[in-house]
Amino acid sequence: MNTVYNPLTGEWERLDDLNRPMPTIERPVRQLLVNNTVSFVPTQSSSHAPNHTDILGNTSESRATVSVFEESDADIIMPDAWRVRRFVLVCNRGSSGSTQVTISAALWGRLRRADGTYSNWRRLAEANDSAANGEFPIRFVFAPQTASVFCFEQYRITIRRDVASTTEPTITLVRLYIDY
């Protein structure tokens, strides 16, 4: 039997108490993107930059992946993008031949000025996948350093590989989830 001290009641309580279970936080999770058609090779670079290949294969740094604004050049428009607490990117890594290549992803955010122009991209979070030479699914989680929301109006998710390889790894079967 597991017990925990509850400072609100001043008593030791069972974790498996059916009458008074421990509180949990339920967060809505939503799938934003399913990309089964586009296959792309991540940009080769030793550091992150907003002009790297995004999760749909775009390399234009002016293009956002997720945006609040319908008139913007973005792949996904959602009215409450500023409320996002966490992005989860799941994709399939294609075979990278005999070399082992690390795949890294970065989440970028920017704001819209009153005149309609956008601020520069700011890197909010990054995630890495271990180097491997086979084909398997990978998962990147982007969360703020605190338990708060990101609070940006546009986001861009880019993917890169650290080193050159004779057989370049490909990214396919992209799924993007959010919770807020």
N, C-alpha and C positions, 0 to 999 in steps of 0.2 A: 504494500500500500504506500503510495507516494503522498506526502503531505507538503504543504507550503504555508508560510506565515502570511496571513492577510492583514496588512496594517490598518485597513478600514474597520475590521471587526476586532482586531487584537487577538485573534485566535489562530491556531493551526488548523488548516482545512485540508480535506482530501482532494487530490486533483481529479479523481474519478467520481466526485459527488454528483449524483444525478439531479438532486434537488437544487443545488446551487453550483452549476458548472462555472469554471473560470471563464471570464469574458474573452471573446475573440473579435477581431476586426474583420468584417467582411468587405472586401473591395470588389467593385465590379470590374471584370476583365472583358475586353472586347477585342475581337480580331479585326485589324484594320486592313490588312493586305494579304492576298494569296497570289503569288506569282509563279505559276507553273510553266510559263512559256519562255521567259527570257533567261538565257544563260550568259554569264559574263566572267571575265578574268579580272580579279582585283588589281588595283593599281600597285605597281612596285614602288615602295618608298620606305625609308628608314624612320619617318615620322608622319604624324597625321596632318592633313591639310583639307580644307573644305572642297577643293577641286578634285579630290579622288573619286573613284567610281562609287555611286550610291547604290542602294539596294535594288534599283531597277536598271542599272547599267548606265545611268547618265553621268557625265563628267562635268557638266556646267555648274560652276559654283553658285550661280544666281538662282538655280532651281531648287526649291524646297521639296522635301519628301512629304511633310505634313504641314498644313497651314490653316489658319483661322479664316483667311480672306479668300473669297470666291474668285476675285479678279486676279489673283496671283498665279504665277506659273508654278503650280505645285501638283504633285501626283495625288495627294489625298487632302480633301477639304473636310475639316470637322470644326463645328462652331465652338467647341470647348477645349481646344488643344492646349490652352494654358493650364488646364487642370490636371494634366498627365503627371502621375507619380512615378511611373516606371514603364520603360519600353522593353519588350522581350523580342529578340530577333532569332528566329530559328530558320536554318537553311541547310542545304546539303552541300558538302564540300566534295568536289570532283577529285579524282585521283591526281596526285602530283608527281607521279613517276618515281624515280629512284631518289629524289631529293626530299628532304623534310623542310617544309615551308610553314612558318607561323602565319596565321590569318588574324588580323586585328580589325576591330570596328570602332568607330567613334560617333558620338552623338553631338551635333552642333545645334545651337539655338540662336535666334536673332529676334529683334523687335522692329516694329514699324513706326517710323516717325510720323508726326502730324501732317507733313507734306506728302506722304505716300511712299517715300523712299525707305529703304531698310538699313539697319545698322550692320556692322560687320558681324560675321559669324563668330561665336564664342564656343569653344569646346567645353561641353558639359560633363561628359563621361566617356570612358573607353573600356573596351573589353577585349581579351585575347583568347585565341584558341591555341592549344598546344600544337607544336609542329608534328606533322605526321605525313606519311606517304601513301595513304589509302583513301578510299571513298567512304565517308560516314557523315551523319548529321552533326551539326554543331549548334550551339546556343550561346547567344550574347545577351546579357542583362545590363540595362542602363538605368541606374537609379541615382537620385540626388544624394549628396553626402548626408543630408538630414532626412527626416521622415516627411518632409514637406513636398510640395509640388514643384515642378520645374519653372513654371510661370512665364514661358516664352510663347510668342505668337507663331513662330515658324521653327521647324526642326529639319535637319538634314542628317541622314545616317549614311556614313561612308565606310567602305571596306578596303583594306590594303593588305598586301603581303610584304613581309620584311625583306626577303632576298630574291634574287633571280633564280629561276629553275629552268631546266631544259624542257620539262613538261610543266606547263603552267597550270595551277589549280583553277578549277572553275567553280562558280557558285550557282546553284540551281535550287528550285523548290523553296523559294523564300516565303516565310510567314512572319508577319509583324503583329504583335499583340501589345495592348496597353492596359494598364490598370490605373484607376483614379478614384 
